[in-house]
Amino acid sequence: MATTAASAMKDRGKKQRDVVSWSGFFWCTLIVVFSCVLFTGFTFSTFHLLFGEKFQPVLVFRWQAPSRESISGEAPVTRSISIRETVLLPDQALLFLNYPPSTRLFTKEDLDCVYFSANSSLKQKPLYVDGDDRDSQIVRCPLYPRGFTVSLALKSNGENITAGPTHSWDSLVYEAMIDRDNTTIVFVKGLNLRAEKISNSSKFECVFGWDFTRPRYLLRTNVVSIAQEIVRCKTPLSVLSSPRRMMGNNSVKVSIRVKGRGIFHSIARAGLHSVQPDPPARKEYEMCVCTMLRNQARFLKEWVMYHAAIGVQRWFIYDNNSDDNIDEVLEWLSNANYNITKHIWPWIKTQEAGFAHCALRARDFCEWVGFIDVDEFLYLPSTLGLHDVLQNQSRYGYVGEMRTSCYSFGPSGLTRVPPQGVTVGYTCRVGVVERHKSIVRPEALNSTLINVVHHFHLRHGFKYVNVDKGVLIINHYKYQVWEVFKEKFYRRVATYVADWQNDQNAGSKDRAPGLGTRAVEPQDWSTRFCEVYDSGLRDDVLRIFAKPESQILPWQEEHEEHEQHLRTRTKGKHKGFFYDYVR
């Protein structure tokens, strides 16, 4: 009996020890798991973010914002295609797509623009699909009716694509890039600052993060300079130290806070610009050209081929929402070995900002950059070539800009687009020069990047020179046949130039005298602006380019073949080798 009781007590003691052992194991495991989670959620990079900056940092733990990338972590993989963000322009909507890895890019034929209201929905075809990179593709949809919201749907199955936030164009940070001095250059619409004036930077603040509605979780830095639509910001060291934070759709965003008013909405991501820390001793190209255009594809071949013949080596084309098959023309030029690159720049009335952006991109490659439009042609009336002119000015280390006068040509009696091109077709101009355009040394530009009407403010120690009209002039085919000229009423590209449909600045030299605000053709349009017969450039073009037997020009010779190519080509197909999205 006693033996049995003792045995029972021994068994109970053994079970009790077993229970204690499993309990200890449970708590030990829990502590280990918790430690691992804490360590991975609060990494060395986050520690550096919190304590390595001079400004006030914030804690950003992975579990506090599960739908967004933490400062120190990797971005979550998007499981399906979505609309990252939408920007509402006055005449259309820009929808930025977000693709998962290894997904085929959509074309215009794959998508419908879908408009939703409380009681109904509508569908329309997209205006255009820009870009062939999964981090930068934009679908442009027609402006939708009041009371509707816009999204996209797949034509194949009608499935709606998930939409992200929508932003108004009136107040938006739309682009950003990191400069060679590690400052971040931010492009902002809605600051409404005066042209050519440096503003008080102490009234503004730069902010970096992913969600600007949560101010506690943002990095704040000082504004270095601010002028027109361009803000130069100090970049947080924690952003510079991790290239992953500046890559793709989940890279860190940047915005501007107006002190006492709040933070601008932003779609701008501080992408690392691939620039050299110091300027190369010798640039790859002596002369480059930058232009911003919309629906100028039919004139582009003549403009590029002519300027290549006189010495231009590279072209930067900033496309401002064209829908005229510009991609096919650029592909043809690229295949013909012209060094030309398209940059998607959908932002309306931002020519000054776009030119500043282009100047920075060209700086590491180009000794000189000309900022001219597609209807403007550099003309050398003397025996000097473009190389000679550039070399003569390059001898003087203080010359940072060459200002070249413009002659404005009229319709020259024509009523239809001249088949041999503008340089041969238009030969009658006004008698006096109008304004000027500039060829600049990008290294000489002021850090504020202020520019108006194609000329820039220069750094201390640099000056501009006025080029003699007998050496270099610009033939500006400004007043072409009405079919072409009336497109100027659609919208002007410059920020500080009023659209012609508005009655502001009626006496501006940018306007055509006496036309008013409506695109109504005057009866005598074909004979206007004809004071001086000038065939100088026409004669040079025919001598250099025309075939002796037929006088056919190269851009004319390919016209019919190219038009047939466009008619038979599958619409919406994009070639990617000449695309270069601006981010």
RORO-305285 format. One record per residue (C-alpha): z, x, y; residue in one letter. Coordinates in Angstrom, 3 decimals. Example, Ala and Ser with C-alpha at 12.3 -4.5 7.8 and 13.67 -1.06 7.14 Angstrom:
BEGIN
- 7.800, 12.300, -4.500, a .
- 7.140, 13.670, -1.060, s .
END
This chain:
BEGIN
- 0.000, 0.000, 0.000, m .
- 1.045, 2.789, 2.383, a .
- -1.988, 4.786, 1.283, t .
- -4.266, 1.836, 2.004, t .
- -2.770, 1.326, 5.501, a .
- -3.107, 5.003, 6.313, a .
- -6.709, 4.964, 5.178, s .
- -7.461, 1.941, 7.363, a .
- -5.903, 3.575, 10.410, m .
- -7.978, 6.716, 9.764, k .
- -11.186, 4.640, 9.647, d .
- -10.298, 2.872, 12.934, r .
- -9.673, 6.223, 14.590, g .
- -13.026, 7.517, 13.411, k .
- -14.853, 4.425, 14.798, k .
- -13.002, 4.754, 18.091, q .
- -14.100, 8.388, 18.391, r .
- -17.666, 7.280, 17.615, d .
- -17.548, 4.698, 20.425, v .
- -16.247, 7.242, 22.927, v .
- -19.021, 9.671, 21.914, s .
- -21.834, 7.143, 22.537, w .
- -20.327, 6.113, 25.867, s .
- -20.195, 9.700, 27.019, g .
- -23.790, 10.204, 25.987, f .
- -24.840, 7.134, 28.020, f .
- -23.167, 8.341, 31.214, w .
- -24.429, 11.881, 30.760, c .
- -28.000, 10.596, 30.372, t .
- -27.685, 8.369, 33.433, l .
- -26.501, 11.297, 35.575, i .
- -29.413, 13.481, 34.426, v .
- -32.003, 10.757, 35.142, v .
- -30.549, 10.032, 38.566, f .
- -30.567, 13.739, 39.425, s .
- -34.233, 14.042, 38.477, c .
- -35.188, 11.016, 40.558, v .
- -33.228, 12.294, 43.541, l .
- -34.792, 15.760, 43.280, f .
- -38.378, 14.453, 43.045, t .
- -37.856, 11.934, 45.850, g .
- -36.420, 14.503, 48.226, f .
- -38.534, 17.617, 47.868, t .
- -38.555, 20.893, 49.714, f .
- -41.478, 19.639, 51.818, s .
- -39.450, 16.629, 52.928, t .
- -36.524, 18.946, 53.692, f .
- -38.831, 21.030, 55.855, h .
- -40.079, 17.877, 57.550, l .
- -36.559, 16.823, 58.355, l .
- -35.171, 20.110, 59.614, f .
- -38.132, 22.390, 60.320, g .
- -39.364, 20.707, 63.538, e .
- -37.928, 20.825, 67.031, k .
- -38.480, 17.130, 67.625, f .
- -36.448, 14.308, 66.091, q .
- -37.422, 13.887, 62.418, p .
- -37.079, 10.906, 60.103, v .
- -36.185, 10.425, 56.458, l .
- -39.113, 9.258, 54.384, v .
- -38.123, 8.558, 50.787, f .
- -40.674, 7.513, 48.224, r .
- -38.801, 4.325, 47.295, w .
- -38.538, 3.132, 50.908, q .
- -42.292, 2.510, 51.229, a .
- -43.771, 2.166, 47.760, p .
- -47.170, 0.997, 48.995, s .
- -47.720, 4.111, 51.107, r .
- -47.811, 7.846, 50.553, e .
- -44.606, 9.637, 51.454, s .
- -44.744, 12.681, 53.691, i .
- -44.051, 14.948, 50.736, s .
- -45.737, 13.111, 47.894, g .
- -49.144, 12.372, 46.459, e .
- -51.068, 9.250, 47.426, a .
- -51.112, 6.435, 44.908, p .
- -54.451, 5.820, 43.206, v .
- -56.193, 2.675, 44.406, t .
- -56.873, 0.469, 41.415, r .
- -59.781, -1.436, 42.979, s .
- -62.166, -1.316, 45.908, i .
- -60.627, -2.665, 49.086, s .
- -61.240, -2.932, 52.808, i .
- -58.999, -0.287, 54.300, r .
- -59.260, -1.558, 57.866, e .
- -61.454, -3.715, 60.095, t .
- -62.351, -3.085, 63.734, v .
- -63.737, -5.917, 65.869, l .
- -66.414, -4.775, 68.320, l .
- -67.819, -7.239, 70.880, p .
- -70.966, -7.876, 68.824, d .
- -70.035, -6.985, 65.226, q .
- -67.219, -6.107, 62.842, a .
- -66.754, -2.686, 61.240, l .
- -65.225, -2.824, 57.752, l .
- -64.049, 0.508, 56.335, f .
- -64.163, 0.585, 52.542, l .
- -61.649, 2.286, 50.292, n .
- -63.074, 3.413, 46.935, y .
- -61.198, 4.575, 43.846, p .
- -62.415, 7.815, 42.248, p .
- -65.679, 7.802, 40.269, s .
- -66.843, 4.480, 41.667, t .
- -70.445, 3.830, 42.589, r .
- -70.928, 3.339, 46.325, l .
- -72.164, -0.041, 47.465, f .
- -75.442, -0.668, 49.266, t .
- -76.361, -3.466, 51.631, k .
- -77.813, -5.395, 48.694, e .
- -74.484, -5.377, 46.813, d .
- -72.419, -7.173, 49.453, l .
- -72.047, -10.337, 51.471, d .
- -70.107, -10.690, 54.698, c .
- -67.744, -13.621, 54.149, v .
- -66.095, -15.614, 56.940, y .
- -63.018, -17.736, 56.241, f .
- -61.342, -20.484, 58.232, s .
- -58.631, -22.954, 57.248, a .
- -61.152, -25.416, 55.813, n .
- -64.382, -23.569, 55.095, s .
- -66.149, -20.305, 54.435, s .
- -69.538, -18.825, 55.377, l .
- -71.683, -15.972, 54.098, k .
- -74.119, -13.665, 55.883, q .
- -75.945, -10.468, 55.048, k .
- -74.448, -7.225, 56.354, p .
- -76.211, -5.681, 59.321, l .
- -76.026, -2.209, 57.789, y .
- -74.045, 0.031, 55.455, v .
- -73.337, 3.458, 56.949, d .
- -72.314, 6.582, 55.066, g .
- -72.555, 7.865, 51.527, d .
- -69.037, 9.248, 51.144, d .
- -66.276, 7.241, 49.501, r .
- -63.838, 8.187, 52.269, d .
- -66.061, 7.096, 55.136, s .
- -68.386, 4.233, 54.242, q .
- -68.620, 1.451, 56.827, i .
- -70.049, -2.033, 56.371, v .
- -71.230, -3.623, 59.620, r .
- -71.069, -7.420, 59.662, c .
- -72.347, -9.837, 62.327, p .
- -69.756, -11.146, 64.753, l .
- -68.084, -14.132, 63.165, y .
- -67.420, -17.557, 64.730, p .
- -64.208, -18.254, 66.610, r .
- -61.409, -19.246, 64.250, g .
- -62.816, -17.317, 61.280, f .
- -61.715, -14.057, 59.704, t .
- -64.158, -11.638, 58.113, v .
- -64.125, -10.029, 54.681, s .
- -66.600, -8.945, 51.991, l .
- -67.626, -10.301, 48.607, a .
- -69.619, -8.830, 45.744, l .
- -72.957, -10.531, 45.245, k .
- -72.871, -9.865, 41.521, s .
- -69.863, -12.065, 40.788, n .
- -68.753, -13.525, 44.121, g .
- -65.447, -11.690, 43.921, e .
- -63.768, -11.228, 47.317, n .
- -62.699, -7.706, 48.295, i .
- -59.108, -7.338, 49.409, t .
- -58.900, -6.848, 53.182, a .
- -56.507, -4.649, 55.134, g .
- -55.377, -4.918, 58.756, p .
- -57.736, -5.919, 61.578, t .
- -57.808, -4.165, 64.961, h .
- -59.306, -5.072, 68.331, s .
- -61.618, -2.502, 69.890, w .
- -60.100, -3.026, 73.358, d .
- -57.031, -0.953, 72.493, s .
- -57.429, 1.480, 69.623, l .
- -57.060, 5.115, 68.621, v .
- -60.359, 5.565, 66.792, y .
- -60.897, 9.273, 66.018, e .
- -58.883, 12.474, 65.663, a .
- -59.558, 16.089, 64.729, m .
- -57.496, 19.262, 64.551, i .
- -58.762, 22.033, 66.801, d .
- -58.762, 25.775, 66.122, r .
- -55.525, 26.178, 68.124, d .
- -53.867, 23.654, 65.758, n .
- -53.577, 20.957, 68.395, t .
- -54.780, 17.480, 67.435, t .
- -57.473, 15.971, 69.643, i .
- -57.160, 12.190, 69.746, v .
- -59.803, 9.742, 70.997, f .
- -58.432, 6.509, 72.472, v .
- -60.024, 3.302, 73.742, k .
- -58.024, 1.292, 76.255, g .
- -56.232, 3.980, 78.270, l .
- -58.346, 2.990, 81.299, n .
- -57.928, 6.354, 83.002, l .
- -60.075, 7.539, 85.908, r .
- -63.221, 9.535, 85.247, a .
- -63.045, 13.318, 85.681, e .
- -59.303, 13.245, 86.443, k .
- -56.454, 14.837, 84.482, i .
- -53.637, 12.323, 83.980, s .
- -49.877, 12.805, 83.811, n .
- -49.103, 13.791, 80.208, s .
- -45.381, 13.075, 80.570, s .
- -46.124, 9.335, 80.469, k .
- -47.440, 9.572, 76.912, f .
- -46.322, 10.687, 73.487, e .
- -48.156, 11.518, 70.248, c .
- -47.001, 9.903, 67.001, v .
- -47.906, 10.773, 63.402, f .
- -47.297, 8.657, 60.301, g .
- -48.693, 5.878, 58.127, w .
- -47.132, 2.681, 59.489, d .
- -46.820, 2.507, 63.268, f .
- -44.922, -0.782, 63.072, t .
- -41.898, 1.172, 61.768, r .
- -41.010, 3.599, 64.611, p .
- -38.061, 5.067, 62.701, r .
- -40.415, 6.645, 60.191, y .
- -42.758, 8.437, 62.616, l .
- -43.072, 12.021, 63.826, l .
- -43.270, 12.409, 67.585, r .
- -44.776, 15.313, 69.533, t .
- -45.649, 16.144, 73.116, n .
- -48.977, 15.486, 74.797, v .
- -50.572, 18.771, 75.868, v .
- -53.224, 17.167, 78.097, s .
- -54.797, 13.762, 78.673, i .
- -58.000, 12.870, 80.524, a .
- -60.478, 9.983, 80.281, q .
- -60.347, 8.906, 76.602, e .
- -59.199, 12.230, 75.118, i .
- -55.609, 13.257, 74.375, v .
- -54.647, 16.699, 73.105, r .
- -51.448, 16.625, 71.028, c .
- -49.123, 19.171, 69.538, k .
- -49.496, 18.895, 65.744, t .
- -46.317, 18.806, 63.598, p .
- -45.926, 21.928, 61.475, l .
- -45.204, 19.754, 58.458, s .
- -48.665, 18.178, 58.822, v .
- -50.426, 21.525, 59.241, l .
- -48.612, 23.047, 56.270, s .
- -50.013, 20.571, 53.733, s .
- -53.814, 20.177, 53.555, p .
- -53.323, 17.155, 51.269, r .
- -51.984, 15.216, 54.249, r .
- -55.307, 15.660, 56.019, m .
- -57.693, 14.656, 53.239, m .
- -59.207, 11.296, 52.375, g .
- -58.227, 7.748, 53.173, n .
- -54.508, 8.328, 52.687, n .
- -54.145, 11.235, 55.105, s .
- -51.632, 10.978, 57.898, v .
- -52.610, 8.860, 60.904, k .
- -52.116, 9.741, 64.545, v .
- -51.657, 7.463, 67.538, s .
- -50.547, 7.518, 71.164, i .
- -47.462, 5.870, 72.632, r .
- -47.447, 4.888, 76.270, v .
- -43.828, 5.330, 77.262, k .
- -42.309, 1.998, 78.151, g .
- -45.234, 0.029, 76.669, r .
- -45.605, 0.826, 72.965, g .
- -47.899, 2.442, 70.409, i .
- -51.667, 1.954, 70.202, f .
- -53.115, 0.565, 67.013, h .
- -54.828, 3.385, 65.152, s .
- -57.365, 4.029, 62.420, i .
- -57.582, 7.749, 63.259, a .
- -56.603, 10.265, 60.624, r .
- -55.810, 13.834, 61.581, a .
- -58.436, 15.413, 59.361, g .
- -58.504, 19.194, 59.336, l .
- -61.657, 20.372, 61.064, h .
- -63.213, 23.322, 59.275, s .
- -63.224, 25.708, 62.227, v .
- -62.653, 29.424, 62.366, q .
- -59.426, 30.471, 64.108, p .
- -61.371, 32.890, 66.308, d .
- -64.944, 32.552, 67.589, p .
- -67.466, 34.580, 65.569, p .
- -68.905, 37.641, 67.301, a .
- -72.411, 36.255, 66.864, r .
- -73.231, 32.579, 66.443, k .
- -75.673, 31.435, 63.769, e .
- -77.847, 29.536, 66.256, y .
- -78.791, 30.426, 69.800, e .
- -79.718, 26.869, 70.838, m .
- -78.605, 23.489, 69.502, c .
- -78.960, 19.950, 70.797, v .
- -76.575, 17.006, 70.625, c .
- -77.601, 13.417, 71.288, t .
- -76.229, 9.910, 70.871, m .
- -78.680, 7.154, 70.016, l .
- -79.169, 3.619, 68.827, r .
- -82.436, 2.360, 67.299, n .
- -84.547, 5.332, 68.418, q .
- -85.947, 6.283, 65.017, a .
- -89.603, 5.782, 65.988, r .
- -89.301, 8.427, 68.732, f .
- -87.147, 10.912, 66.829, l .
- -89.864, 12.902, 65.040, k .
- -91.719, 13.776, 68.226, e .
- -88.458, 14.770, 69.959, w .
- -87.283, 17.020, 67.109, v .
- -90.650, 18.624, 66.332, m .
- -91.358, 19.405, 69.971, y .
- -87.963, 20.974, 70.643, h .
- -88.173, 22.992, 67.435, a .
- -91.429, 24.470, 68.701, a .
- -89.824, 25.691, 71.945, i .
- -86.739, 27.189, 70.259, g .
- -84.100, 24.565, 69.380, v .
- -82.630, 25.436, 65.968, q .
- -80.162, 22.687, 65.104, r .
- -79.672, 19.010, 65.995, w .
- -76.521, 16.880, 65.906, f .
- -77.439, 13.170, 65.880, i .
- -74.567, 10.831, 66.745, y .
- -75.732, 7.427, 65.520, d .
- -74.279, 4.548, 67.530, n .
- -74.891, 1.606, 65.141, n .
- -78.624, 1.879, 64.520, s .
- -80.283, -0.560, 62.137, d .
- -83.882, 0.683, 62.389, d .
- -84.346, 2.874, 59.271, n .
- -83.125, 5.997, 61.010, i .
- -81.939, 7.340, 57.644, d .
- -85.476, 7.534, 56.279, e .
- -86.730, 9.371, 59.385, v .
- -83.888, 11.879, 59.198, l .
- -84.549, 12.366, 55.504, e .
- -88.196, 13.145, 56.260, w .
- -87.176, 15.683, 58.927, l .
- -84.630, 17.286, 56.620, s .
- -87.209, 17.610, 53.859, n .
- -89.496, 19.262, 56.419, a .
- -86.786, 21.935, 56.918, n .
- -85.472, 20.796, 60.294, y .
- -81.750, 21.514, 60.476, n .
- -80.635, 18.047, 61.493, i .
- -77.422, 16.206, 60.730, t .
- -76.467, 12.591, 61.262, k .
- -72.922, 11.811, 62.357, h .
- -71.755, 8.222, 62.119, i .
- -70.265, 7.321, 65.491, w .
- -69.913, 3.522, 65.627, p .
- -67.771, 3.457, 68.771, w .
- -69.494, 1.646, 71.641, i .
- -69.500, 2.969, 75.229, k .
- -67.932, 6.288, 74.224, t .
- -70.712, 8.774, 74.979, q .
- -68.381, 11.167, 76.807, e .
- -65.946, 11.225, 73.895, a .
- -68.798, 11.617, 71.407, g .
- -70.227, 14.564, 73.321, f .
- -66.810, 16.221, 73.434, a .
- -66.529, 15.693, 69.671, h .
- -69.996, 17.190, 69.168, c .
- -69.213, 20.199, 71.378, a .
- -66.245, 21.060, 69.169, l .
- -68.276, 20.696, 65.985, r .
- -71.087, 22.861, 67.345, a .
- -68.830, 25.532, 68.851, r .
- -68.596, 27.753, 65.762, d .
- -72.342, 27.674, 65.099, f .
- -74.139, 27.456, 68.447, c .
- -74.190, 29.817, 71.412, e .
- -75.646, 27.108, 73.666, w .
- -75.737, 23.316, 73.229, v .
- -77.974, 20.957, 75.188, g .
- -76.757, 17.393, 75.752, f .
- -79.870, 15.272, 76.210, i .
- -81.177, 11.869, 75.131, d .
- -84.090, 11.189, 72.797, v .
- -86.290, 10.215, 75.769, d .
- -85.602, 13.555, 77.488, e .
- -87.695, 16.674, 76.828, f .
- -86.984, 20.224, 77.987, l .
- -90.112, 21.534, 79.725, y .
- -90.822, 25.179, 80.572, l .
- -93.560, 25.189, 83.232, p .
- -93.570, 28.979, 83.679, s .
- -94.516, 31.705, 81.223, t .
- -90.858, 32.115, 80.182, l .
- -89.765, 30.652, 76.856, g .
- -86.459, 28.944, 76.132, l .
- -85.151, 32.102, 74.472, h .
- -85.932, 34.069, 77.641, d .
- -84.094, 31.560, 79.829, v .
- -81.019, 31.619, 77.588, l .
- -81.012, 35.394, 77.356, q .
- -81.265, 35.756, 81.129, n .
- -78.193, 33.563, 81.641, q .
- -76.272, 35.071, 78.713, s .
- -76.204, 38.431, 80.501, r .
- -73.738, 36.985, 82.954, y .
- -70.476, 36.459, 81.145, g .
- -69.243, 33.934, 83.700, y .
- -72.104, 31.434, 83.174, v .
- -70.778, 28.548, 81.083, g .
- -73.273, 25.812, 81.946, e .
- -76.903, 25.561, 83.028, m .
- -77.678, 22.393, 84.962, r .
- -81.274, 21.272, 84.677, t .
- -82.914, 18.747, 87.006, s .
- -84.728, 15.668, 85.673, c .
- -88.026, 14.051, 86.633, y .
- -88.187, 10.346, 85.738, s .
- -91.523, 9.132, 84.361, f .
- -92.817, 5.566, 84.617, g .
- -95.022, 3.386, 82.358, p .
- -98.094, 5.215, 83.714, s .
- -100.284, 2.109, 83.584, g .
- -99.558, 1.438, 79.890, l .
- -98.498, -1.879, 78.375, t .
- -98.050, -0.727, 74.765, r .
- -96.235, 2.213, 73.175, v .
- -98.583, 5.235, 73.371, p .
- -99.720, 6.187, 69.841, p .
- -99.679, 9.933, 70.577, q .
- -96.058, 9.828, 71.729, g .
- -94.236, 9.796, 75.033, v .
- -95.103, 13.361, 76.052, t .
- -98.818, 12.644, 75.940, v .
- -98.801, 8.975, 76.933, g .
- -96.699, 9.022, 80.114, y .
- -98.064, 11.208, 82.908, t .
- -96.952, 9.533, 86.161, c .
- -93.479, 10.048, 87.634, r .
- -91.342, 9.599, 90.707, v .
- -91.607, 12.314, 93.309, g .
- -88.016, 13.575, 93.534, v .
- -85.601, 14.790, 90.881, v .
- -82.858, 12.479, 89.643, e .
- -79.508, 13.847, 88.508, r .
- -79.335, 16.696, 86.009, h .
- -78.485, 17.369, 82.386, k .
- -76.652, 20.374, 81.001, s .
- -76.926, 23.177, 78.485, i .
- -73.418, 24.529, 77.908, v .
- -71.592, 27.318, 76.143, r .
- -69.049, 25.441, 73.989, p .
- -66.639, 28.390, 74.266, e .
- -66.523, 27.866, 78.042, a .
- -65.377, 24.225, 77.976, l .
- -62.107, 23.215, 79.587, n .
- -59.454, 22.256, 77.024, s .
- -59.361, 18.696, 78.423, t .
- -63.033, 18.305, 77.352, l .
- -63.750, 16.261, 80.489, i .
- -67.441, 15.421, 80.785, n .
- -69.455, 12.855, 82.732, v .
- -73.221, 12.304, 82.790, v .
- -73.833, 15.154, 80.355, h .
- -71.987, 17.890, 82.251, h .
- -68.579, 19.342, 81.397, f .
- -65.594, 20.789, 83.191, h .
- -65.312, 24.509, 82.455, l .
- -62.448, 26.867, 81.762, r .
- -61.109, 29.107, 84.495, h .
- -63.440, 32.064, 85.021, g .
- -66.638, 30.211, 84.079, f .
- -69.158, 28.680, 86.476, k .
- -72.300, 26.598, 86.281, y .
- -75.717, 27.580, 87.593, v .
- -78.569, 25.367, 88.733, n .
- -81.759, 26.320, 86.910, v .
- -84.865, 26.620, 89.057, d .
- -87.288, 23.713, 88.538, k .
- -90.107, 26.190, 88.128, g .
- -88.350, 27.726, 85.116, v .
- -86.874, 24.743, 83.260, l .
- -87.039, 21.015, 83.967, i .
- -86.359, 17.878, 81.950, i .
- -89.073, 15.258, 81.651, n .
- -87.100, 12.034, 81.373, h .
- -89.284, 9.220, 80.042, y .
- -86.877, 6.711, 81.463, k .
- -89.158, 3.847, 82.513, y .
- -91.381, 3.350, 79.469, q .
- -93.441, 0.287, 78.577, v .
- -91.411, -2.889, 78.831, w .
- -91.172, -3.322, 75.054, e .
- -89.090, -0.140, 74.940, v .
- -87.393, -0.234, 78.321, f .
- -85.847, -3.696, 77.892, k .
- -83.558, -2.300, 75.162, e .
- -81.564, -0.579, 77.910, k .
- -80.209, -4.023, 78.833, f .
- -78.501, -4.309, 75.451, y .
- -75.742, -1.827, 76.271, r .
- -75.286, 1.493, 78.032, r .
- -73.596, 4.136, 75.897, v .
- -71.542, 5.872, 78.599, a .
- -67.943, 4.821, 79.234, t .
- -68.109, 4.965, 83.009, y .
- -71.555, 3.375, 83.431, v .
- -71.727, -0.406, 83.813, a .
- -73.920, -2.373, 81.409, d .
- -77.024, -3.651, 83.153, w .
- -76.148, -7.250, 82.298, q .
- -73.148, -6.899, 84.619, n .
- -73.535, -6.901, 88.380, d .
- -71.277, -3.874, 88.873, q .
- -72.660, -0.809, 90.665, n .
- -75.935, -2.536, 91.481, a .
- -77.108, 0.475, 93.472, g .
- -76.399, 3.046, 90.758, s .
- -79.133, 5.587, 89.972, k .
- -78.644, 4.669, 86.325, d .
- -80.267, 1.283, 86.978, r .
- -83.914, 0.484, 87.477, a .
- -84.367, -0.489, 91.136, p .
- -84.846, -4.197, 91.765, g .
- -84.438, -5.451, 88.198, l .
- -81.110, -7.239, 88.552, g .
- -79.072, -8.132, 85.457, t .
- -81.638, -9.862, 83.235, r .
- -84.316, -8.324, 81.018, a .
- -87.238, -10.141, 82.648, v .
- -90.438, -8.102, 82.910, e .
- -91.819, -7.785, 86.456, p .
- -95.535, -8.475, 86.767, q .
- -96.230, -5.013, 88.129, d .
- -94.015, -3.109, 85.693, w .
- -96.811, -0.976, 84.225, s .
- -97.632, 0.523, 87.645, t .
- -94.102, 1.138, 88.902, r .
- -92.458, 4.583, 89.336, f .
- -95.834, 6.274, 89.734, c .
- -95.783, 8.620, 92.713, e .
- -96.923, 11.943, 91.220, v .
- -99.453, 12.563, 88.447, y .
- -97.900, 15.229, 86.199, d .
- -99.706, 16.273, 83.022, s .
- -98.046, 19.653, 82.585, g .
- -96.083, 18.881, 79.429, l .
- -98.870, 16.672, 78.095, r .
- -101.323, 19.570, 78.306, d .
- -98.894, 21.961, 76.578, d .
- -98.212, 19.492, 73.747, v .
- -101.919, 18.942, 73.082, l .
- -102.566, 22.687, 73.164, r .
- -99.692, 23.540, 70.792, i .
- -99.696, 20.618, 68.369, f .
- -103.043, 18.798, 68.353, a .
- -105.682, 19.449, 65.706, k .
- -108.767, 20.868, 67.431, p .
- -111.221, 18.437, 65.865, e .
- -109.347, 15.160, 66.152, s .
- -106.570, 15.837, 68.699, q .
- -104.193, 14.165, 66.183, i .
- -100.544, 15.178, 66.632, l .
- -98.221, 15.870, 63.673, p .
- -95.890, 12.939, 64.387, w .
- -98.947, 10.709, 64.828, q .
- -100.654, 12.003, 61.687, e .
- -97.722, 10.998, 59.509, e .
- -97.142, 7.650, 61.202, h .
- -99.173, 5.394, 58.907, e .
- -98.052, 7.190, 55.765, e .
- -94.418, 6.982, 56.903, h .
- -94.666, 3.274, 57.727, e .
- -96.093, 2.609, 54.264, q .
- -93.249, 4.630, 52.772, h .
- -90.695, 2.488, 54.594, l .
- -92.333, -0.722, 53.398, r .
- -92.304, 0.304, 49.745, t .
- -88.942, 2.088, 49.718, r .
- -85.977, 0.272, 48.217, t .
- -83.977, -0.933, 51.183, k .
- -80.351, 0.011, 51.461, g .
- -80.663, 3.223, 49.467, k .
- -78.896, 6.149, 51.103, h .
- -79.532, 9.870, 50.802, k .
- -76.448, 11.905, 51.348, g .
- -77.410, 15.485, 52.083, f .
- -77.877, 14.952, 55.814, f .
- -74.921, 12.607, 56.332, y .
- -71.857, 14.053, 57.974, d .
- -69.231, 11.489, 58.853, y .
- -67.304, 12.470, 61.961, v .
- -63.800, 12.350, 60.546, r .
END
